[in-house]
Amino acid sequence: MNGIKPAVTWLLVLAIAVGSVALVYSNGHDQGFALAKAQGEAALAKQAKSHEEEMRRLAESAAIGLKKAADELIASQAYGNQLAADLVAKRDELRSVSEKLTGDIKRVTTLYRRALDAQPESLPPALFTVGFVRVWNSALFGTTTAAPVAVPSTGSTTGGADATPSGASAADDLIAGVTRADLLANQIRNGEGYADCRAQLTKLITWNSRNGRN
């Protein structure tokens, strides 16, 4: 009996030790799990916050880019509208010049003075041949063979001097029904058209230069 008691005592001590170790291990496991969980949640929260800040920065950057693009578009449209308005004003100016010059045609093609103090006299008739009209129209249209142009004597068309030759084989030395007034009216109309083309080309070049186009 006395020999058994020490063994039992050792068994009890061993059991208590094992239980203590198990309890300490269990507590340590719980504490470690709680710590790992807390650290994981903190990392996730940090990552979520970082992602949120990045998305906010991207949104702000996109908003700034859109505003800049919108401002540039508005400015470009305003500039284009101004160019269009300037072109309309230029056309009106050219039309006024043409009307003024057209009003001068009769005066400068019907009378002349032999001197500044002389009385005005009727201008002698000016004769223009079919060949003259052919060369005039060829130079105007940029071709060595002018297309037939039937123009009334009042010169009411937009291009070519007035001439009604009797077919394509009409001799160049025949007299054409063209007057000084017809030539001036034709030149005034063509001059207005050329000036309008120059104004449009200038505005187009200005527009392309502003918008970085070659």
C-alpha positions in Angstrom: 0.0 0.0 0.0 2.8 2.4 0.9 4.5 1.6 -2.4 1.3 2.4 -4.4 0.8 5.9 -2.8 3.9 7.4 -4.3 2.9 6.1 -7.7 -0.6 7.5 -7.4 0.9 10.8 -6.2 3.2 10.9 -9.3 0.3 10.1 -11.5 -1.8 13.0 -10.0 1.1 15.4 -10.4 1.6 14.2 -14.0 -2.1 14.6 -14.7 -2.1 18.1 -13.2 1.0 19.0 -15.3 -0.5 17.7 -18.5 -3.8 19.5 -17.7 -1.9 22.7 -17.1 0.0 22.4 -20.3 -3.2 21.7 -22.2 -4.9 24.7 -20.6 -1.9 26.9 -21.4 -1.9 25.6 -25.0 -5.6 26.2 -25.4 -5.4 29.7 -24.0 -2.4 30.4 -26.3 -4.2 29.1 -29.3 -7.2 31.2 -28.6 -5.1 34.3 -28.0 -3.1 33.6 -31.2 -6.3 33.2 -33.3 -7.7 36.4 -31.9 -4.5 38.3 -32.7 -4.3 36.9 -36.2 -7.9 37.7 -36.8 -7.4 41.3 -35.6 -4.3 41.7 -37.7 -6.2 40.3 -40.8 -9.1 42.6 -40.3 -6.8 45.6 -39.9 -5.0 44.6 -43.1 -8.3 44.3 -44.9 -9.5 47.6 -43.6 -6.2 49.3 -44.6 -6.4 47.7 -48.1 -10.1 48.8 -48.4 -9.2 52.3 -47.4 -6.3 52.4 -49.8 -8.5 51.2 -52.6 -11.1 53.8 -51.7 -8.5 56.5 -51.8 -7.2 55.3 -55.2 -10.7 55.2 -56.7 -11.3 58.7 -55.4 -8.1 60.0 -56.9 -9.0 58.3 -60.2 -12.5 59.9 -60.1 -11.0 63.3 -59.4 -8.5 62.9 -62.2 -11.2 61.8 -64.6 -13.4 64.8 -63.6 -10.5 67.2 -64.1 -9.8 65.6 -67.5 -13.5 65.8 -68.6 -13.7 69.5 -67.5 -10.6 70.3 -69.4 -11.9 68.6 -72.5 -15.2 70.3 -72.2 -13.6 73.7 -71.7 -11.4 73.1 -74.8 -14.4 72.0 -76.8 -16.3 75.1 -75.8 -13.4 77.3 -76.6 -12.9 75.6 -80.0 -16.6 76.0 -80.8 -16.5 79.6 -79.8 -13.4 80.2 -82.0 -15.0 78.4 -84.9 -18.2 80.5 -84.5 -16.1 83.6 -84.5 -14.2 82.6 -87.6 -17.6 81.9 -89.3 -18.9 85.3 -88.2 -15.8 87.0 -89.5 -16.1 85.2 -92.8 -19.8 86.3 -93.1 -18.7 89.9 -92.3 -16.0 89.7 -95.0 -18.5 88.4 -97.6 -20.8 91.3 -96.7 -17.8 93.7 -97.1 -16.9 92.2 -100.5 -20.5 92.4 -101.6 -20.6 96.1 -100.7 -17.4 96.7 -102.7 -18.8 94.8 -105.7 -22.0 96.9 -105.6 -20.1 100.1 -105.3 -17.8 99.2 -108.2 -20.8 98.0 -110.3 -22.4 101.4 -109.8 -19.3 103.0 -111.2 -19.3 100.9 -114.4 -21.6 103.2 -116.5 -19.8 106.3 -115.6 -16.3 105.0 -116.4 -17.3 103.2 -119.6 -19.4 105.9 -121.4 -17.7 109.2 -121.0 -14.2 110.6 -120.9 -12.4 114.0 -120.8 -9.5 115.0 -123.1 -8.2 117.1 -120.2 -9.2 117.8 -116.6 -10.8 121.1 -117.6 -12.4 119.8 -120.7 -16.1 118.8 -121.1 -16.9 115.1 -121.0 -17.5 113.3 -124.3 -18.8 110.0 -125.3 -16.2 107.2 -125.4 -15.5 105.8 -128.8 -16.8 102.2 -129.2 -14.5 99.5 -128.1 -14.4 96.4 -130.3 -13.4 93.0 -129.0 -13.0 90.0 -131.3 -14.1 86.4 -130.7 -10.4 85.5 -130.2 -10.1 88.1 -127.5 -13.0 86.6 -125.7 -11.6 83.1 -126.2 -8.3 84.0 -124.6 -10.0 85.9 -121.8 -12.2 82.9 -120.9 -9.3 80.4 -121.4 -7.2 82.4 -118.9 -10.1 82.6 -116.5 -10.9 78.9 -116.6 -7.3 77.7 -116.7 -7.6 75.9 -120.0 -6.3 76.4 -123.6 -9.7 75.7 -125.0 -12.5 77.7 -123.4 -15.8 75.9 -123.2 -18.6 77.7 -125.1 -20.2 80.3 -122.9 -23.4 81.9 -123.9 -23.7 85.2 -122.0 -26.3 87.9 -122.5 -24.9 91.4 -123.3 -25.7 92.6 -119.8 -23.1 90.2 -118.4 -25.4 88.5 -115.8 -23.4 85.3 -115.3 -20.7 84.6 -112.7 -17.8 83.8 -115.0 -16.4 84.5 -118.5 -16.7 87.6 -120.6 -19.9 88.1 -122.7 -19.6 86.4 -126.1 -22.0 84.5 -128.4 -19.7 83.1 -131.2 -21.5 81.2 -134.0 -20.3 77.8 -133.0 -17.0 76.3 -132.0 -15.4 77.1 -135.5 -16.1 80.8 -135.4 -13.1 82.8 -136.6 -11.1 84.6 -133.9 -11.1 87.8 -135.9 -14.9 88.2 -135.9 -16.3 91.0 -133.7 -17.8 89.7 -130.5 -20.7 91.6 -128.8 -18.6 92.6 -125.7 -18.4 96.1 -124.3 -16.2 97.8 -121.7 -19.0 97.5 -119.3 -19.3 93.8 -119.8 -15.6 93.3 -119.1 -15.7 95.4 -116.0 -18.8 93.7 -114.7 -17.2 90.3 -115.3 -14.0 91.4 -113.6 -15.9 92.7 -110.5 -17.8 89.5 -110.1 -14.7 87.4 -110.5 -12.7 89.6 -108.2 -15.4 89.2 -105.5 -15.3 85.4 -105.9 -11.5 85.3 -105.7 -11.5 87.5 -102.6 -14.1 85.2 -101.0 -12.0 82.1 -101.8 -8.9 83.8 -100.3 -10.8 84.7 -97.1 -12.1 81.2 -96.7 -8.6 79.7 -97.3 -7.2 82.1 -94.7 -9.8 81.2 -92.1 -9.2 77.5 -92.8 -5.4 77.8 -92.4 -6.0 79.8 -89.2 -8.3 77.1 -87.9 -5.9 74.3 -88.7 -3.0 76.1 -87.1 -4.9 76.7 -83.9 -6.0 73.1 -83.7 -2.6 71.6 -84.5 -3.5 70.2 -87.9 -1.0 70.1 -90.8 
